[in-house]
């Protein structure tokens, strides 16, 4: 996959919800390889979506505005943004960010014990995001797994079951790194 060419922009509705569909209803997953510098005004403007997002900075430095917080991240660092959190990315130079956006329901049905025990607590966590770095031994596995997801998407021989396997691994590592909300005592 090559970088998007020309200027791009995020299309939102009046609530700033992104209107693009990420993947399909049957397979709600999408991989993007983007350069923030190529977007209008060198930013991926304010938006939110019901899906979660993982971003890894491959080249450059960017400001990531997540909710009311600002994080300046450089190459080798990444960020997980949970569902329904407003965010914006800004760059003062070419900043390449491979990223994935997917529905947590791709990993398990919402009625399942896996969803209730491992997915919902992360979504309900008070943390809107998690910053991770390949330089931090505790977080390196997140970055490495994300690189594996990207490589699979770029291989041209995309295998959905292998992607989901890597996403489950990624989520399990994320679960261990975040401070998830307590597991719900009963079905939702």
C-alpha positions in Angstrom: 0.0 0.0 0.0 1.3 3.5 -0.8 0.8 6.8 0.9 -2.4 8.7 -0.1 -1.5 11.3 -2.7 -2.6 14.9 -2.8 -4.6 16.6 -0.1 -7.1 14.6 2.0 -9.5 15.6 4.7 -11.8 14.0 7.2 -15.6 14.3 6.5 -17.8 14.6 9.6 -21.4 15.2 10.4 -22.5 18.1 12.7 -21.5 16.1 15.8 -17.9 15.7 14.3 -18.6 11.9 13.9 -16.5 10.7 10.9 -18.8 9.7 8.1 -16.4 7.2 6.4 -17.0 3.5 6.9 -13.9 1.6 8.2 -14.1 -1.7 6.5 -17.4 -3.4 5.9 -20.3 -4.5 8.1 -19.1 -8.1 7.8 -15.4 -7.1 8.4 -15.2 -3.8 10.3 -11.5 -3.3 10.0 -9.5 -0.8 7.9 -5.7 -0.2 7.4 -4.5 3.2 6.4 -1.0 4.5 5.5 -1.1 8.2 5.7 1.1 11.3 5.9 -0.5 13.9 8.1 1.4 16.6 6.0 -0.7 15.7 3.0 -4.1 16.5 4.7 -5.7 19.9 4.4 -3.9 22.4 6.7 -1.4 19.6 7.6 -3.8 18.0 10.0 -6.3 15.2 10.4 -9.0 17.5 11.8 -11.3 16.9 14.8 -13.4 13.8 14.5 -14.5 10.7 16.4 -15.8 7.3 15.5 -17.4 4.3 17.3 -14.4 2.2 16.3 -11.0 2.1 18.2 -7.8 3.3 16.5 -4.1 2.3 16.8 -1.5 4.6 15.3 2.2 4.2 15.0 4.5 7.0 14.0 6.8 5.7 11.4 8.5 9.0 10.4 8.3 12.5 11.7 6.7 14.1 14.8 3.0 15.0 15.3 0.8 16.6 17.9 -2.0 14.3 18.9 -5.0 16.1 20.5 -7.1 13.5 22.3 -10.1 14.9 24.1 -8.6 17.9 26.0 -5.0 16.6 26.1 -2.1 17.2 23.7 0.6 14.6 23.2 3.7 15.2 21.0 4.9 11.9 19.6 7.8 11.0 17.4 8.9 8.1 15.3 8.8 4.8 17.2 5.9 5.8 19.4 2.2 5.1 19.0 -1.1 5.7 20.5 -4.3 3.7 21.1 -7.5 5.8 21.0 -10.6 4.2 22.5 -14.1 4.4 21.0 -16.0 7.6 20.7 -13.1 9.9 21.7 -12.7 13.1 19.8 -9.2 13.6 18.3 -7.1 15.5 15.9 -3.6 15.0 14.5 -1.3 17.9 13.5 2.1 17.9 11.8 4.7 20.6 11.0 6.5 18.2 8.6 6.0 15.0 6.7 4.7 12.5 9.4 3.9 9.0 8.2 1.4 7.2 10.4 0.3 3.7 9.5 -2.9 3.1 11.5 -5.8 0.7 11.9 -9.4 1.5 12.8 -11.7 -1.3 13.7 -14.8 -2.3 15.7 -14.1 -4.2 18.9 -17.0 -6.5 17.9 -14.7 -7.9 15.3 -12.8 -9.6 18.2 -15.9 -11.1 20.0 -19.6 -10.8 20.0 -20.9 -8.2 22.5 -22.8 -10.9 24.4 -19.8 -13.1 24.8 -17.8 -13.6 28.0 -14.6 -12.5 26.1 -16.2 -9.2 25.2 -17.5 -8.6 28.8 -14.3 -9.7 30.5 -11.6 -8.2 28.2 -13.1 -5.7 25.7 -15.8 -3.8 27.5 -13.5 -3.0 30.5 -11.0 -1.3 28.2 -13.8 0.6 26.4 -15.2 1.7 29.8 -11.8 2.7 31.1 -11.4 6.3 32.2 -8.3 6.5 30.0 -9.2 7.9 26.5 -5.9 6.7 25.1 -2.7 4.9 25.8 0.7 6.0 24.5 3.2 3.3 23.8 6.8 3.2 22.7 9.0 0.5 21.1 11.8 1.8 23.4 9.8 0.8 26.5 10.3 -3.0 27.2 6.8 -3.3 28.6 5.2 -1.6 25.6 7.5 -3.0 22.9 5.2 -5.9 22.3 2.3 -3.6 21.4 4.4 -1.8 18.8 5.9 -5.1 17.4 2.4 -6.7 17.1 1.1 -3.5 15.4 4.0 -3.7 12.9 3.0 -7.3 12.2 -0.6 -6.2 11.5 0.6 -3.5 9.1 3.0 -5.9 7.3 0.2 -8.4 6.8 -2.0 -5.6 5.3 0.8 -4.4 3.0 1.7 -7.9 1.9 -1.2 -7.9 -0.6 -2.2 -11.4 0.6 -4.5 -10.2 3.4 -5.8 -13.0 5.5 -8.7 -12.0 7.7 -8.2 -14.8 10.2 -4.5 -13.9 10.7 -5.4 -10.2 11.1 -7.9 -11.1 13.8 -5.4 -13.4 15.5 -3.0 -10.5 15.7 -5.7 -8.0 16.8 -6.7 -10.4 19.7 -3.0 -10.6 20.7 -2.8 -6.8 20.5 -5.9 -6.3 22.6 -4.7 -8.8 25.3 -1.4 -6.9 25.6 -3.3 -3.6 25.7 -5.7 -4.9 28.4 -2.6 -5.7 30.5 -1.2 -2.2 30.0 -4.4 -0.1 30.6 -6.3 0.3 33.8 -9.5 -1.2 32.6 -12.8 -0.5 34.3 -14.0 -3.4 36.6 -15.6 -6.2 34.8 -19.4 -5.9 34.7 -21.0 -8.2 37.2 -23.7 -9.3 34.8 -24.7 -9.3 31.1 -25.3 -5.9 29.5 
